[in-house]
């Protein structure tokens, strides 16, 4: 096992040992962006084409939800159930608007997602929520494009954003931009990027580099490491030397919050690299699972979280209604339905079009304010947090309105 941060396994253990420790809890989230496919649009576009049908806002809006149910996976079934329940909650909360929510179990395959999206469109769906995985979202977007139907995917992969596909998941780009901007405001301008040498890590590293350039910081170097004990051990001296060279203000890591993060930060701490002397920053949440709060090597590191007050209210209400805690991605389904309902409630015929979905005012979501962009990406309000005294501490509150995102 590679579950303990205090017991170092033999260096000869293969990379697969570390990977197995990650699979159970990390697969669902990581699979949202693990896709090698041609996007329906370009995530780098400043603007995109106008897509989506005009509606009669006095009539029920027909929304189709593609849920990853029917796979037999316990985790995916919980996620699918959470998405469905959250969407139903939002539809029930849509005072002043009528949401005709239709749910389709699309499993985890791309082929099933496309088939169910076509079935939903045949039945009159005016907009699609889902699917979960990036490759499926890309394929569904392509299938729905000639039918003039927009797709709000639960993925966080901005590579599939654009055209008629909008990404609801909190992206690496959004997280990196928030943390780098916060750091620059506090004099952390020279940033060393430490990225896992896999698809997710490389996408994350690219997002951090983009955020560094956007916020006027300086890329002080980049170190890639294998997702293995030997891979981490091999680069620890390089990271330590760079961090203590005097030319690095912060170390920004893509490391996930399962086995990799505890081991990497433990090795760096042993080499003399830890916050706040060398400000550590993370692309993933360092407070989950809860036992991470007690790990001394994570103390004072910076990471981003949603608005906790709103998130907790949603989770409490969900648990009271459904008798179990919601999956962490359940809020995306609520946000999607609630955004559509708010536009319809305002009497907007363009509620499901690009112009409606990308209104400058954005929307109030479960995890805080968010705004869809013309290029299909999403801006989400995030707080900057740390771990101090074994507790989660918010250093800078999340933006309370879309004005906090700037232009």
Secondary structure, 3 states (H helix, E strand, C coil): CCCCCCCCCCCCCCHHHHHHHHHHHHHHHHCCCCCCCCCCCCCCCCCCCCCCCCCCCCCCEEEEEEECCCCCCHHHHHHHHHHHHHHHHHHHCCCCCCEEEEEEECCCCHHHHHHHHHHHHHCCCCEEECCCCHHHHHHHHHHHHCCCCEEEECCCCHHHCECCEEECCCCHHHHHHHHHHHHHHCCCCEEEEEEECCHHHHHHHHHHHHHHHHCCCEEEEEEEECCCHHHHHHHHHHHHHHHCCCCCCEEEECCCCCHHHHHHHHHHHHCCCCCCCCEEEECCCCCCCHHHHHCHHHCCCEEEECCHHHHHHHHHHHHHHHCCCCCCCHHHHHHHHHHHHHHHHCCCCCCCCHHHHCCCCCEEECCEEEEECCCCCEEECCEEEEEECCEEEEEECCCCCHHHHCC
